[in-house]
Amino acid sequence: MSRIKQDHSRFRDIVRGKVRDNLKKYISKGELMGKQGGKAVKIPIPQIDLPRFRFSTQDGGGVGQGEGQPGDSLGSNKGQPGEEPGEGEAGQNDGEKALEVEVNIEELAEILGEALELPKIEPKGGTSIVAQKDKYTSIRSVGPDSLKHFKRTYKQALKRTISMGQFNPSAPIILPIKDDMRYRSWSTSSVPQSNAVVIYMMDVSGSMGEAQKEIVRIESFWINTWLKSQYKGIETRYIIHDASAKEVDELTFFHTRESGGTMISSAYNLAWDIIKSDYPPSDWNIYPFHFSDGDNWSSDDTRDCISLLREHIIPASNQFSYGQVESHYGSGQFLRDLNKHFALDDQDCTLVCSEIKNKEGIVDSIKEFLGGGR
């Protein structure tokens, strides 16, 4: 490995360490959300300066000569390198800057998995999406230098040299010619890929303010980042609801605010219709996520929700996740109702609930949702 590659590899390790150590801060502050673009995310880290000698501008008699004792600072006058922090007049030079480093989404997901100790997901299904995969299975006599098979080439040259009586055991020099060259060859096969759909549902009634939606936006970004690293094919659907539900695009999902009552069953009915029409549970890994402040219109509607979850949505899903975002106007009753009707402490229960009080609670919520490896 060349020196520049070694330095680059070492720098990448430093960046990974910085991101891993400060992941909770990045997630809670949403710093990465505004900097994402394409397949990479820009991460702000403090600029790293390599240590170097700085020479004093004072005149001296030579190396190690002059006044002073070992350990004294070089340059004790005002404006010299050895001055104490906070001294000196105001200047017009640039201050300390943060360095932005790009990290691809796959690497970011790997860091997330390491930091939160997330288990790998064992997908189900996988017959709907088929990918083409290349596999090196044979050797041929033509090809690019990048695929040259050195062992096979040397073996062929040795066989030719021996058969022609040119091999000298005391000076075994083998010089391959063009006809000796051998190259790896590949074949293309169709491989079924596991595929998944994530269905996000969110209460957009008046009690869900911008702070609550920001929490949902940040958390859904990290959930998507992890799930995309586990599946080759993934789709995302968005549902908003107050007293009624409708499917929307991503932009509308995160920026819509309605008013009026809340009927959670309207979102669950629409999600179940989407699953039935587009995502057969035998072929798809289904992940519904519902975010709300816990208010529902009536106990009758809550009973309808429990019935929909128990009889339809949960059996069809890898996991149903409910995130209750704390709001000054929300009662939080729906989480208590779920606790009453489902054994949430049972490891086999595929309904996972999380209470998210603020942005600092996002990391723990992500681990609760994804820590089961379903």
Sequence and secondary structure as in RCSB ss.txt:
>XXXX:A:sequence
MSRIKQDHSRFRDIVRGKVRDNLKKYISKGELMGKQGGKAVKIPIPQIDLPRFRFSTQDGGGVGQGEGQPGDSLG
SNKGQPGEEPGEGEAGQNDGEKALEVEVNIEELAEILGEALELPKIEPKGGTSIVAQKDKYTSIRSVGPDSLKHF
KRTYKQALKRTISMGQFNPSAPIILPIKDDMRYRSWSTSSVPQSNAVVIYMMDVSGSMGEAQKEIVRIESFWINT
WLKSQYKGIETRYIIHDASAKEVDELTFFHTRESGGTMISSAYNLAWDIIKSDYPPSDWNIYPFHFSDGDNWSSD
DTRDCISLLREHIIPASNQFSYGQVESHYGSGQFLRDLNKHFALDDQDCTLVCSEIKNKEGIVDSIKEFLGGGR
>XXXX:A:secstr
  HHHHHHHHHHHHHHHHHHHTHHHHHHHTTTGGGEETTEEEEEEE          SS  SSTT SSS TT  S 
 STTSTT  TT S    S    EEEEEEEHHHHHHHHHHHHT          SEEEEEEEEEEEES   GGGB H
HHHHHHHHHHHHHTT   TTS      GGG  EEEEEEEEEEE EEEEEEEEE STTS HHHHHHHHHHHHHHHH
HHHHH SEEEEEEEEESSSEEEE HHHHHH    S   HHHHHHHHHHHHHHH  TTT EEEEEEEE S  S HH
HHHHHHHHIIIIIHHHSS EEEEEE  TT   HHHHHHHHHS TTSTT  EEEEEE SGGGHHHHHHHHHTT  
